[in-house]
Amino acid sequence: MVKICCIGAGYVGGPTMAVIALNCPSIEVVVVDISVTRISAWNSDQLPIYEPGLNEVVKQCKGRNLFFSTDIEKHVSEADIIFVSVNTPTKTRGLGAGKAADLTYWESAARMIADVSKSNKIVVEKSTVPVKTAEAIERILTHNSKGIKYQILSNPEFLAEGTAIQDLFKPDRVLIGGRETPDGLKAIQALKDVYAHWVPEDRIITTNLWSAELSKLAANAFLAQRISSVNAMSALCEATGADVSQVSHAVGKDSRIGPKFLNASVGFGGSCFQKDILNLVYICECNGLAEVANYWKQVIKVNDYQKNRFVNRVVSSMFNTVSGKKIGIMGFAFKKDTGDTRETPAIDVCKGLLGDKARLSIYDPQVTADQIQRDLTMNKFDWDHPIHLQPMSPTGVKQVSIAWDAYEASKDAHALCILTEWDEFKTLDYRRIFDNMQKPAFVFDGRNVVNVEMLRDIGFIVYSIGKPLDPWLKNMPAVA
Ligand SMILES: NC(=O)c1ccc[n+]([C@@H]2O[C@H](COP(=O)([O-])OP(=O)(O)OC[C@H]3O[C@@H](n4cnc5c(N)ncnc54)[C@H](O)[C@@H]3O)[C@@H](O)[C@H]2O)c1
């Protein structure tokens, strides 16, 4: 029986391994992690991450051929194929601080593999890593090899949170990079055989190692660039009276461009986009490509601009001050159908409003009060470390309360800010909400989910990103 061990039981390791286990009953899959709480949660009925469909998949194979364990060394030493899916945070100190990837967790995983292995291994990079990481890992492993042969493969993960299970069952492509040597090609084939249990062969792409590593960074950079492009347009639409949804629709009809990923919003978030672009920028700079680095940096700058612009719009619309005013925050996750808050635009928007002394009542159907308080007190980039190594937040932010539902969050509020596109925000009883709010009652829709006309008829002053401005707002230009 082929044995797979995955180091890292997070958003990537957990779901990917569950889908492999489900589709490959003849393979034993063990997911290991240094975090005892994470592994206990995977072994309980309350999984540590929320992802539609995940529970059902895990239920079918947990205990059959899918296991979660903290006995890392045992399972690594027994495995034929080892996936490494650990954190790769942005460095906060030293060389490359603020841009380069911190490979501390990766390196310690590689050293541990070298220490405990007693048979040949295929080591698969699942984490997103800088180009040429495989080479570094290869050196660590072969310098400590004791005659054991290692083949390193790059198999970056393209799943999107919120649709991870669907993406894993029907991936647009599976990418496998490896050495173009006989042993390298054999390792590529072994991993291909795993995916071939359910992925059609024409969707499995094989490349050299560096192309695979770079393709992941490039794909995320292209996706984020699309969002920043449409967000840049949204600012121009507001200034000119055009409607960004109409513009996106017209633009997306061009088959060369396509309709997906063209929704204007308060900004992109998630654990990968910013981090991967910073990483790309750093690699460009290290290779003397300053213009290329600046080009990609701009994608992040526009994203920051969009978040600032949103905060400024809120404050300027509300008579230039939100001091002491209650604002209901609808949604905190970085997008719908996930409880993940890493780099969510809600953090910057909330911090911006708190900076102007607002009182916030935050509601999100999937994010815990503890997580929100941690996010609002944590330093930039600290979130990307294993949870037990993250700083704790002994006291929460005083001006922040967490609400059980949207009605509680909006009660007596002066304004609502919609920061995540949860479906339930489309069908709230906005008449009831309006009746319970201070007047004038504002809605700032950072995700374009509400029916603007209907809300204006109720009496709200509505701002919706990139849409023609409410007459009230026209007289109060937001300076970004
Ligand atoms: N989240 C996504 O949507 C996504 C998509 C594609 C790629 N990625 C990349 O995949 C990687 C993992 O991302 P994630 O979202 O799953 O992160 P995560 O923080 O959810 O999970 C990483 C896990 O690795 C564990 N870990 C760290 N060092 C370890 C070690 N030495 N031994 C055992 N366990 C260790 C941590 O405790 C943590 O549970 C990152 O490189 C990320 O950039 C993420």
The ligand as an SDF file (V2000), in Angstrom:
LIG
                    3D

 44 48  0  0  0  0  0  0  0  0999 V2000
   -4.8800   28.8240    1.9590 N   0  0  0  0  0  0  0  0  0  0  0  0
   -4.8940   28.7440    0.6530 C   0  0  0  0  0  0  0  0  0  0  0  0
   -5.8980   28.9870    0.0070 O   0  0  0  0  0  0  0  0  0  0  0  0
   -3.6510   28.3200   -0.0890 C   0  0  0  0  0  0  0  0  0  0  0  0
   -3.7710   27.9440   -1.4210 C   0  0  0  0  0  0  0  0  0  0  0  0
   -2.6440   27.5200   -2.0900 C   0  0  0  0  0  0  0  0  0  0  0  0
   -1.4190   27.4880   -1.4390 C   0  0  0  0  0  0  0  0  0  0  0  0
   -1.3060   27.8770   -0.1430 N   0  0  0  0  0  0  0  0  0  0  0  0
    0.0120   27.7680    0.4950 C   0  0  0  0  0  0  0  0  0  0  0  0
    0.0490   26.5340    1.2090 O   0  0  0  0  0  0  0  0  0  0  0  0
    0.8270   26.6740    2.4000 C   0  0  0  0  0  0  0  0  0  0  0  0
    0.0090   26.3100    3.6130 C   0  0  0  0  0  0  0  0  0  0  0  0
   -1.0950   27.1870    3.6640 O   0  0  0  0  0  0  0  0  0  0  0  0
   -2.3050   26.9610    4.6620 P   0  0  0  0  0  0  0  0  0  0  0  0
   -3.3170   27.9780    4.2840 O   0  0  0  0  0  0  0  0  0  0  0  0
   -2.6720   25.5270    4.7000 O   0  0  0  0  0  0  0  0  0  0  0  0
   -1.5840   27.3640    6.0500 O   0  0  0  0  0  0  0  0  0  0  0  0
   -2.0710   27.0090    7.5320 P   0  0  0  0  0  0  0  0  0  0  0  0
   -1.4280   28.0010    8.4260 O   0  0  0  0  0  0  0  0  0  0  0  0
   -3.5560   26.8370    7.5660 O   0  0  0  0  0  0  0  0  0  0  0  0
   -1.4330   25.5520    7.8140 O   0  0  0  0  0  0  0  0  0  0  0  0
   -0.0710   25.3010    7.9600 C   0  0  0  0  0  0  0  0  0  0  0  0
    0.0850   24.2650    9.0620 C   0  0  0  0  0  0  0  0  0  0  0  0
    1.4510   23.8260    9.1050 O   0  0  0  0  0  0  0  0  0  0  0  0
    1.7710   23.5220   10.4650 C   0  0  0  0  0  0  0  0  0  0  0  0
    3.2210   23.4810   10.5990 N   0  0  0  0  0  0  0  0  0  0  0  0
    4.1160   24.4940   10.4840 C   0  0  0  0  0  0  0  0  0  0  0  0
    5.3780   24.0330   10.6490 N   0  0  0  0  0  0  0  0  0  0  0  0
    5.2790   22.6970   10.8460 C   0  0  0  0  0  0  0  0  0  0  0  0
    6.2310   21.6660   11.0490 C   0  0  0  0  0  0  0  0  0  0  0  0
    7.5410   21.9140   11.0500 N   0  0  0  0  0  0  0  0  0  0  0  0
    5.7810   20.4000   11.2410 N   0  0  0  0  0  0  0  0  0  0  0  0
    4.4560   20.1260   11.2250 C   0  0  0  0  0  0  0  0  0  0  0  0
    3.4940   21.0790   11.0150 N   0  0  0  0  0  0  0  0  0  0  0  0
    3.9100   22.3390   10.8250 C   0  0  0  0  0  0  0  0  0  0  0  0
    1.0900   24.6220   11.2500 C   0  0  0  0  0  0  0  0  0  0  0  0
    0.8890   24.2770   12.6020 O   0  0  0  0  0  0  0  0  0  0  0  0
   -0.2370   24.7800   10.4630 C   0  0  0  0  0  0  0  0  0  0  0  0
   -1.2800   24.0120   11.0380 O   0  0  0  0  0  0  0  0  0  0  0  0
    1.3380   28.1130    2.3970 C   0  0  0  0  0  0  0  0  0  0  0  0
    2.5840   28.1250    1.7640 O   0  0  0  0  0  0  0  0  0  0  0  0
    0.3430   28.8250    1.5190 C   0  0  0  0  0  0  0  0  0  0  0  0
    0.9140   29.9620    0.9240 O   0  0  0  0  0  0  0  0  0  0  0  0
   -2.4120   28.2710    0.5460 C   0  0  0  0  0  0  0  0  0  0  0  0
  1  2  1  0
  2  3  2  0
  2  4  1  0
  4  5  1  0
  4 44  2  0
  5  6  2  0
  6  7  1  0
  7  8  2  0
  8  9  1  0
  8 44  1  0
  9 10  1  0
  9 42  1  0
 10 11  1  0
 11 12  1  0
 11 40  1  0
 12 13  1  0
 13 14  1  0
 14 15  2  0
 14 16  1  0
 14 17  1  0
 17 18  1  0
 18 19  2  0
 18 20  1  0
 18 21  1  0
 21 22  1  0
 22 23  1  0
 23 24  1  0
 23 38  1  0
 24 25  1  0
 25 26  1  0
 25 36  1  0
 26 27  1  0
 26 35  1  0
 27 28  2  0
 28 29  1  0
 29 30  1  0
 29 35  2  0
 30 31  1  0
 30 32  2  0
 32 33  1  0
 33 34  2  0
 34 35  1  0
 36 37  1  0
 36 38  1  0
 38 39  1  0
 40 41  1  0
 40 42  1  0
 42 43  1  0
M  CHG  2   8   1  16  -1
M  END
$$$$
